[in-house]
Amino acid sequence: MRNAFKILMALLSATVFAGVVCIEEPGAAKVEGKKKGVSYTVKLKAKARVGSYLTDAKGMSLYYFKKDAPGKSACAGDCIAKWPVFYTKKVVVSKKLDEKDFAAITRGDGIKQTTYKGRPLYYFAKDTASGDMNGDGVNNVWSVIYPGKIKR
């Protein structure tokens, strides 16, 4: 019985060691379909019954305002308190998105804002956790960005 325990411990130690070696192997450049060391600033997230939608790096939902004109925000003043601007200096996207769909504008108030296919992007102040979509459909003018439904 003692020998069986020693053999089991030796096998367990070898397995753990092999796992560490594989994780640290220099050729292992991809982890879960993303490049090692890359921090995406915009991601595509999926949720049952709603499909794929855009989020920031922390998983916070990104929205657009139906009253905005392409490349121009109509949300100002009190609106910005409820719908804060999303901006990232360098857009780095996951592989199912195209960086060419993103740009930046300078709003009338001088604040920079990231756009997706010309639509300025916003957060919703009542979203407090990753995956929240509390602003989707508010007043029938706010919507989460569902890439498959957005045309240029």
C-alpha positions as YAML, in Angstrom:
chain: A
units: angstrom
residues:
- id: 1
  name: MET
  ca: [0.00, 0.00, 0.00]
- id: 2
  name: ARG
  ca: [2.90, 2.35, 0.80]
- id: 3
  name: ASN
  ca: [4.48, 1.72, -2.59]
- id: 4
  name: ALA
  ca: [1.19, 2.46, -4.34]
- id: 5
  name: PHE
  ca: [0.98, 5.80, -2.49]
- id: 6
  name: LYS
  ca: [4.58, 6.68, -3.48]
- id: 7
  name: ILE
  ca: [3.88, 5.78, -7.10]
- id: 8
  name: LEU
  ca: [0.67, 7.84, -7.07]
- id: 9
  name: MET
  ca: [2.52, 10.85, -5.59]
- id: 10
  name: ALA
  ca: [5.32, 10.50, -8.15]
- id: 11
  name: LEU
  ca: [2.79, 10.40, -11.00]
- id: 12
  name: LEU
  ca: [0.92, 13.38, -9.60]
- id: 13
  name: SER
  ca: [4.15, 15.39, -9.25]
- id: 14
  name: ALA
  ca: [5.20, 14.49, -12.80]
- id: 15
  name: THR
  ca: [1.80, 15.54, -14.15]
- id: 16
  name: VAL
  ca: [1.92, 18.89, -12.35]
- id: 17
  name: PHE
  ca: [5.50, 19.48, -13.53]
- id: 18
  name: ALA
  ca: [4.56, 18.62, -17.14]
- id: 19
  name: GLY
  ca: [1.61, 21.00, -16.93]
- id: 20
  name: VAL
  ca: [3.84, 23.84, -15.74]
- id: 21
  name: VAL
  ca: [6.34, 23.15, -18.51]
- id: 22
  name: CYS
  ca: [3.57, 23.20, -21.13]
- id: 23
  name: ILE
  ca: [2.11, 26.44, -19.81]
- id: 24
  name: GLU
  ca: [5.49, 28.16, -19.83]
- id: 25
  name: GLU
  ca: [6.58, 26.80, -23.21]
- id: 26
  name: PRO
  ca: [7.65, 29.73, -25.47]
- id: 27
  name: GLY
  ca: [5.81, 28.34, -28.50]
- id: 28
  name: ALA
  ca: [2.44, 28.48, -26.72]
- id: 29
  name: ALA
  ca: [1.43, 31.84, -28.22]
- id: 30
  name: LYS
  ca: [-2.36, 31.46, -28.03]
- id: 31
  name: VAL
  ca: [-4.57, 31.11, -24.99]
- id: 32
  name: GLU
  ca: [-8.33, 30.67, -25.48]
- id: 33
  name: GLY
  ca: [-8.14, 32.01, -29.03]
- id: 34
  name: LYS
  ca: [-6.42, 35.25, -28.11]
- id: 35
  name: LYS
  ca: [-2.83, 36.29, -28.54]
- id: 36
  name: LYS
  ca: [-0.78, 35.97, -25.40]
- id: 37
  name: GLY
  ca: [-0.17, 39.32, -23.74]
- id: 38
  name: VAL
  ca: [-2.72, 41.23, -25.87]
- id: 39
  name: SER
  ca: [-5.21, 43.37, -23.99]
- id: 40
  name: TYR
  ca: [-8.31, 43.99, -26.06]
- id: 41
  name: THR
  ca: [-9.94, 47.40, -25.60]
- id: 42
  name: VAL
  ca: [-13.14, 46.28, -27.35]
- id: 43
  name: LYS
  ca: [-14.50, 42.75, -27.19]
- id: 44
  name: LEU
  ca: [-17.37, 40.76, -28.59]
- id: 45
  name: LYS
  ca: [-19.39, 39.10, -25.86]
- id: 46
  name: ALA
  ca: [-22.35, 36.74, -26.27]
- id: 47
  name: LYS
  ca: [-25.42, 36.27, -24.14]
- id: 48
  name: ALA
  ca: [-28.23, 33.75, -24.56]
- id: 49
  name: ARG
  ca: [-31.36, 35.16, -26.24]
- id: 50
  name: VAL
  ca: [-29.65, 38.40, -27.30]
- id: 51
  name: GLY
  ca: [-26.58, 37.24, -29.25]
- id: 52
  name: SER
  ca: [-23.22, 38.96, -29.67]
- id: 53
  name: TYR
  ca: [-22.65, 42.52, -28.51]
- id: 54
  name: LEU
  ca: [-19.77, 44.95, -27.95]
- id: 55
  name: THR
  ca: [-18.11, 45.53, -24.59]
- id: 56
  name: ASP
  ca: [-15.08, 47.34, -23.31]
- id: 57
  name: ALA
  ca: [-12.04, 45.49, -21.90]
- id: 58
  name: LYS
  ca: [-13.85, 44.87, -18.59]
- id: 59
  name: GLY
  ca: [-16.98, 43.45, -20.21]
- id: 60
  name: MET
  ca: [-19.10, 46.59, -19.78]
- id: 61
  name: SER
  ca: [-21.73, 46.95, -22.52]
- id: 62
  name: LEU
  ca: [-21.33, 49.64, -25.18]
- id: 63
  name: TYR
  ca: [-24.34, 51.56, -26.50]
- id: 64
  name: TYR
  ca: [-25.34, 53.89, -29.30]
- id: 65
  name: PHE
  ca: [-27.89, 56.71, -29.37]
- id: 66
  name: LYS
  ca: [-30.35, 56.63, -32.26]
- id: 67
  name: LYS
  ca: [-30.48, 60.46, -32.35]
- id: 68
  name: ASP
  ca: [-26.74, 60.70, -33.14]
- id: 69
  name: ALA
  ca: [-25.71, 61.51, -36.70]
- id: 70
  name: PRO
  ca: [-22.83, 59.49, -38.21]
- id: 71
  name: GLY
  ca: [-19.64, 60.78, -36.54]
- id: 72
  name: LYS
  ca: [-21.52, 63.34, -34.42]
- id: 73
  name: SER
  ca: [-22.93, 62.97, -30.92]
- id: 74
  name: ALA
  ca: [-26.30, 64.45, -29.96]
- id: 75
  name: CYS
  ca: [-25.88, 63.48, -26.29]
- id: 76
  name: ALA
  ca: [-24.71, 66.43, -24.15]
- id: 77
  name: GLY
  ca: [-25.20, 67.97, -20.70]
- id: 78
  name: ASP
  ca: [-27.36, 65.79, -18.42]
- id: 79
  name: CYS
  ca: [-27.38, 63.10, -21.09]
- id: 80
  name: ILE
  ca: [-23.63, 62.50, -20.59]
- id: 81
  name: ALA
  ca: [-24.16, 61.99, -16.85]
- id: 82
  name: LYS
  ca: [-26.46, 59.04, -17.61]
- id: 83
  name: TRP
  ca: [-24.63, 57.92, -20.77]
- id: 84
  name: PRO
  ca: [-20.88, 58.45, -20.24]
- id: 85
  name: VAL
  ca: [-18.69, 58.60, -23.32]
- id: 86
  name: PHE
  ca: [-16.57, 55.58, -24.25]
- id: 87
  name: TYR
  ca: [-13.10, 56.46, -25.50]
- id: 88
  name: THR
  ca: [-9.92, 54.49, -25.95]
- id: 89
  name: LYS
  ca: [-6.85, 56.01, -27.56]
- id: 90
  name: LYS
  ca: [-5.89, 52.78, -29.35]
- id: 91
  name: VAL
  ca: [-8.59, 50.31, -30.35]
- id: 92
  name: VAL
  ca: [-7.47, 46.69, -30.11]
- id: 93
  name: VAL
  ca: [-10.23, 44.25, -31.01]
- id: 94
  name: SER
  ca: [-10.80, 40.52, -30.67]
- id: 95
  name: LYS
  ca: [-10.49, 38.53, -33.88]
- id: 96
  name: LYS
  ca: [-14.22, 38.52, -34.76]
- id: 97
  name: LEU
  ca: [-14.17, 42.33, -35.00]
- id: 98
  name: ASP
  ca: [-12.45, 44.64, -37.49]
- id: 99
  name: GLU
  ca: [-10.36, 47.57, -36.23]
- id: 100
  name: LYS
  ca: [-11.32, 49.48, -39.39]
- id: 101
  name: ASP
  ca: [-14.89, 49.76, -38.04]
- id: 102
  name: PHE
  ca: [-13.63, 51.91, -35.15]
- id: 103
  name: ALA
  ca: [-12.54, 55.54, -35.16]
- id: 104
  name: ALA
  ca: [-12.52, 58.54, -32.84]
- id: 105
  name: ILE
  ca: [-14.32, 61.86, -33.01]
- id: 106
  name: THR
  ca: [-13.96, 65.07, -31.05]
- id: 107
  name: ARG
  ca: [-17.35, 66.06, -29.74]
- id: 108
  name: GLY
  ca: [-18.68, 69.63, -29.62]
- id: 109
  name: ASP
  ca: [-17.63, 69.81, -25.94]
- id: 110
  name: GLY
  ca: [-14.03, 68.89, -26.88]
- id: 111
  name: ILE
  ca: [-14.21, 65.35, -25.43]
- id: 112
  name: LYS
  ca: [-12.89, 62.51, -27.59]
- id: 113
  name: GLN
  ca: [-15.23, 59.59, -28.24]
- id: 114
  name: THR
  ca: [-14.73, 56.23, -29.92]
- id: 115
  name: THR
  ca: [-17.14, 55.32, -32.73]
- id: 116
  name: TYR
  ca: [-18.22, 52.02, -34.25]
- id: 117
  name: LYS
  ca: [-19.20, 52.21, -37.93]
- id: 118
  name: GLY
  ca: [-19.64, 55.95, -37.41]
- id: 119
  name: ARG
  ca: [-21.82, 55.65, -34.29]
- id: 120
  name: PRO
  ca: [-20.47, 57.29, -31.11]
- id: 121
  name: LEU
  ca: [-20.16, 54.76, -28.26]
- id: 122
  name: TYR
  ca: [-21.45, 55.19, -24.72]
- id: 123
  name: TYR
  ca: [-21.74, 53.38, -21.40]
- id: 124
  name: PHE
  ca: [-24.93, 53.39, -19.30]
- id: 125
  name: ALA
  ca: [-24.49, 54.74, -15.75]
- id: 126
  name: LYS
  ca: [-26.85, 52.11, -14.30]
- id: 127
  name: ASP
  ca: [-24.71, 49.22, -15.61]
- id: 128
  name: THR
  ca: [-22.59, 48.28, -12.62]
- id: 129
  name: ALA
  ca: [-21.23, 44.85, -13.51]
- id: 130
  name: SER
  ca: [-19.74, 43.10, -16.50]
- id: 131
  name: GLY
  ca: [-22.53, 41.85, -18.76]
- id: 132
  name: ASP
  ca: [-25.16, 44.32, -17.54]
- id: 133
  name: MET
  ca: [-27.37, 45.61, -20.37]
- id: 134
  name: ASN
  ca: [-29.75, 47.81, -18.37]
- id: 135
  name: GLY
  ca: [-29.72, 50.58, -20.98]
- id: 136
  name: ASP
  ca: [-30.79, 48.45, -23.94]
- id: 137
  name: GLY
  ca: [-34.02, 49.92, -25.32]
- id: 138
  name: VAL
  ca: [-34.25, 52.89, -22.91]
- id: 139
  name: ASN
  ca: [-36.78, 55.39, -24.31]
- id: 140
  name: ASN
  ca: [-36.60, 53.41, -27.55]
- id: 141
  name: VAL
  ca: [-33.52, 55.47, -28.55]
- id: 142
  name: TRP
  ca: [-30.65, 53.65, -26.79]
- id: 143
  name: SER
  ca: [-29.32, 50.30, -27.88]
- id: 144
  name: VAL
  ca: [-26.48, 47.95, -27.06]
- id: 145
  name: ILE
  ca: [-24.21, 47.56, -30.08]
- id: 146
  name: TYR
  ca: [-25.10, 44.29, -31.80]
- id: 147
  name: PRO
  ca: [-22.51, 44.18, -34.62]
- id: 148
  name: GLY
  ca: [-24.61, 41.99, -36.89]
- id: 149
  name: LYS
  ca: [-27.40, 44.58, -36.86]
- id: 150
  name: ILE
  ca: [-25.25, 47.68, -37.45]
- id: 151
  name: LYS
  ca: [-24.69, 48.88, -40.99]
- id: 152
  name: ARG
  ca: [-22.15, 51.48, -42.00]
...
